[in-house]
Amino acid sequence: MEAERAVVAAARAGQASVPGEQPPQPPPLPQQTPPAPGRGELSLPGILHFIQHEWARFEAEKSRWEAEKAELQRIRDVIGNLLPDKCMEDINCFNSATVYLPDI
């Protein structure tokens, strides 16, 4: 009776069921491989730095795009002022190959 209790208690504790037998060993943990060269581990400061860098790059690109857009609108306005009024009224004038510009 005492031996049976010892076997049950050992089974509950995850030990071997037969006295004198070694308990099963857990599988070995996989080896941790270091990160590849040039690729650091992710960290909160690293992620925040990346997001801030990308945001600054995005804002600079947006600023350049807005400046280019404003420049193209000024060019459109200048060309619109140079074209004869009859061309401005005729919508097909802008689709034709011939552009009417006054001699300067």
N, C-alpha and C positions, 0 to 999 in steps of 0.2 A: 504494500500500500504506500509506503514511504517512497519507494522507487518510482511509482506511477505519478505521485505528486511532483517529484523532482523533474520527471520528463515533461509533464504538463506545464510546469512553471518555466522550464527552459524553452519550451516551444513558444510560450507567450512572450518571452524575453528575446526571442529570435536566436537562441543558442541551439546547439546541436541537440537532437532528440535522443541520442544514445550517449550515455556517460562515457567520457574518454575520447569521443569523436570531436574533431575540430569543427567550429561553426563555419558556414559557407562565407567566403570572402567576397566583398563587393567588387564589381569590376573596376579595373584601374581607371583613373581619370585621364582624359585625353591630354596630351602635352600641349601647353600653351605656346603657340608660335608667335614670335615677335612680329609687329606690323611690318609690312613691306617698306623698303626705303622710300622716302618721299611721301609716305602716307602716315600722318600722325594719328594717334587715337583721338576719338571724338571727346571733346570736353565742352562744358558750358561756356567758358570764356572763348574757346576756339570757334564755337558755333556763333556766338554773338559777334565776334570780330568778322566772321564771314558775312553775316547778314548786314552788318553796318557797311562793310566794304561794297557789297552788291547794291545796297541802297544808294550809296554815294555815287557809284558808277551809273546807276539808273537815272538819278537826278541830273547828273552831268549830261547824259545822252538826251534826256528830255529837254534840257535847256538848249542844247545845240539844235534839236529838232524844231523847237519853238522859234529860235532865231532864224533858221532857214525858212520856216514857214512865213515869218514876217517879211523876210527879204523877197520871197516869191510873190507875196501879196503886193508889195511896193512895186515890183517889176510889172505885175499885172495892171496895176493902176496907171503906171507910166505909159505902158503900151496902149491901154484903153484911152488915155488922153491924146495920144498921138494919132490914133486911127481916125479916119474921117467919120462924121456922124452917120453917113449912109451905111457904112460898114457896121457900125454898132447896132443899127436898126435891123440889118440883115443878119439873121442868125447863121445862115449858111456861109457867111464870110469867114468865120473862124474854122469851118470845116474844109474850106478850099485850100489848095496848095499855094495860092497867091495871097500874100499879105500886103496890104496897102500901107506903106510908111511914107511920110512926107520927106522930101529932101532936106537935109540939115546943112 
